Amino acid sequence: MARLTRVKALRGVMIAVFFAVISSMVVAGEKHYTVTAPDGVKLAVQESGNPDGRPIIFIHGLLGSRLNWEKQIESPELQRYRLITYDLRGHGLSDKPEDLEAYRDGRHYADDLVAIIKATDSKRPVLVGWSLGGVVVSNYLAAYGDANIGAVMYVDGVIELSAALITAHPGVYAGLASDDLKTHLNAIRSFLELCFHTQPERPTQELLLSNAALASWTMTRATPSMSVAAAEGLPKATVPVLLLYGSKDALVNPRASIARAKALNAHIQTKIYKTSGHAPFLEEARRFNHDLANFVDSSQPWTEVQR
């Protein structure tokens, strides 16, 4: 019995070392470059995983960057896919225009995504849009349809910027728009706390705070009036669409958002994580990664896409 216990312990150590090596290989194998959008904005793009695998394009939310997706990029289960992340305009290492219309006109975000798909030569990628990233996906569908994509996952996605779907936090959003540095930074902290039902560990919190502080103030002020074309985009989706929400979401109303989306497209699939907040891909990362892999594999087979 003691020997069996030692063998199991050694096997556990070996598995942990293997996963650590895989994770280090992923980081070492990352590609970083820029893609220029039609209006000249330069977007920071990153790739990892299997360069010959099915592409998944991850689209982060407000005050985020590609760093939001680290638990997906480092996931051993997802390494068979080509993992593409990019920083939205006004975020991370991408350009930060000072013109409000660079952010208010949601078509710009759709055009950015097209530029990413073309520059990466992604064949029918699966789009994964978190929060504001859901708006980007909807605007893309409205402008370009779904002929060049394989499937769509909204992760606590914003369907429309309406009082019925967005939980009111007037003090937080007023603080984000404030010119006062302390007020603005305190609002960022409050906003990030609202993203989680189960708060992340301190190193992750600090990283996300630093990440959010990089975001353009002009973008933050413009986003509440950003044009959203879900009513035009979602009905155009004939590819698989999955809406995944945390039931404890404090920023977006999951039930109302799902109802609105299904009113626009009755074929939409849904999934609820009962113990997650606005960021299930971080709060329940292992479960999310497994569900994402199943969703990707259940959409059009990669062998058919490659033909």
C-alpha positions, 0 to 999 in steps of 0.5 A: 500500500505504501509503495502504491501511494508513493507511485501515485505521488510520483505520477502526480509530480510527473504530470505536474512537471509535464504541464509546467513544461507545456505551459513554458513551451506555450509562452516561449512559442508565442508570436507577437506582431501588429495588424493595421486596421482600415482606419490606421489603428495598429492592433497588438496580436499574439498567437500560441498553441498549434499553428496548424490547429483550428483557430480560436480568436479571443476578444476581451472586454472593457478595460482588458487585454489579451492578458485576460485569456492567460488561463486559456492560453496556458491550458494544456487542453487547448494547445491543439488549437491555434490560439489568437488574442489581440488587444482591442483599440484603446486597450493594452498595447494597441493604439489609443486614438484620442477621437471619441468617434474611433470608439463610438462607432461600433463598426470600427471594432468589426473592421478591426476583427476582419483585419485580424482574421485576414492578417492571420489567414484564419480559416473559419475561426471560432470567435470567443467574445467576453463582455464588450467582446460580445458587442464586437462579435455582434457588430461583425455579424451585422457588417459581414455575416458569418460566411468566414467564421465557424462558430461564436461563443459569447461569454457573459456577452453584452447583447445591447447597451440597455438598462434592461440588460446592463446592471446599473452601477452609476457611481462606478461608470461616472468614476470611470469617466472622471478626469480625477486620477484617484476617482478614476482608479478607484472606479477601475478597482470597483469595476474589476471587483464587480467582474467576479463572484469569487475574487481572484488571488491577489497576483491576478487582481494586481495584474488585472488592475495594472492591465485596466489602468493602461486603457484609454480614458477617451475609450472609457468615456465613449463606450457607453454610447458605442453603437451596437448592432445585435438586432442586425447581427444575431439573426444573420448567424447560421453557424453555432452560437453559444451564450455562456453566462455566470448566474452571479454576474453583477454587470450583465443581466444573464436571463434578460440577455439570453432572452433578448438574444434568443428573440433575435435568433431562436437557434442560440445555445445557452449554458449557465455556470451557477457559481460564477460571476461575470468572468467564468473563464477565470473563475472556473477556468478548467471547466470553461476550457473543457466546455470551449474545447467541446464547443469547438469540436462540435462545430464544423469539423476541422478537416472539412474547414481545411478543404 
